[in-house]
Amino acid sequence: MKQSFTVRDLPLQERPRERLEKYGAEMLSAQELLALILGRGVRGESVMVTAQALLSRFGSLEGVMEASLEELKKLNGIGMAKAGQIKACLEIARRAQGASLKDADSKKAQRATSPREVHELVKSKLRAYSKEHFFVLSFDVRNKLLGIDVVSVGTLSANLVHPRETFEAAIRRHADHIVVAHNHPSEELEPSKEDREITQRLRDSGAMLGIELVDHIIVGRNSYVSFKEQGML
């Protein structure tokens, strides 16, 4: 009985290259796209199996993008060459997306005044949803966004934020007031005890420095929580 499986075992019309030619890249699954990047599998195993193993191990294309070279190389059939191909292709995609967002970001920067607009702007800058990122958005007296700085990148469960780093960015940009924002990798957006304590500490520090903390926004993929809207600030 045949135990191995290769791409040649697939019907011609189901093979990734043929589907790419017939339907275009946008119609291919994540598995098929990875299979095309990898090119071939290992002896006795289809590249489709290797591609699926990547998705199973890291959860999604985004997870594969965030994986290190060493993590990729732990999978059967992924050596340095294939790991490098994966990282290079996904980095090209990331940079292309960043370039397309640049103009949109510059337009948003002129009107990022509401919690919803801040949420959209910060969300577009998150590359690794699996870690907490803490941002400070600095505004001038006319409410124009002066810039966005990443103050801290935390772990899966905690993010250490100090007023010194937060207001250092605001002072450097000559800000009149700031909004801070961070994501919750768990997608549970209810403010934690630590979130409330950080907000209080930053509000008090800002009052001493003459830089008002206007809002603290917890960012999710598709929703947000605003301390100001919730009456917590």
Phi, psi and omega in degrees: 000136181285126183258333184271165181217126178238168182298335179291344177283346178282148172302147184307318184287350180258358180283140186306316182295318180292323178291323176299314181295322185278319189248342184093157186298327184294343181267355182275150177282167177300321179298315181293321179296317178295322179299321179292324177293316182290325177087308180209158180269204177256172183305122177081003182226130181293149174299334177295325177292316178298318179297318179293325178298322177298313181294322179293320182289319187251357170090330184188173174299323178299319178296320177296320180298322183280342183293146178279166177302318182295321178293320179296319184290348179286343181278143177300128178093356180249102174263192181298321182297312182289322177298320178295320177299315181298310182297320181294315181296317181288329176291323175300316179296318180298316181292322178296319178295320179298321179293321181289332179278343187299311180295319179296321180296320181295327177286318179297327184299335180279347186222019181281071185250332181266157177305322180295319179292322176296318178302312181295320182291315180292319181302324182292343182261355180279123179254330182238092182290347182282353178233150176285133174241130180249121183249149168238127179254121184259134181235149174272183185296338178266011178070022174276134180289122181271334180167165179237129180236139174273115183273324185206144170239117188259201180260189179293334188241348184209158179215116182271118182237128180245140179305328182302310181291323181297310185276344173300316179294318181294319179294318179300328181266006179057047183283147172271323178207164183225160167236135175250154182209146173209159181259155173250109180304331182286347185068008171272107191270358178298127181302134178275172176301318179296321178301317181293320180293318178298317180298315180297317181296318180291322178297315180295319180295318179297322179297322178292326183271349183080023177238106186288136169273109186277323183200158171232121186242127174266123190258128171246176180297321185232003180207177182206166171232127179255124177299322181294313180295328181274002180073021181262003181214000000 
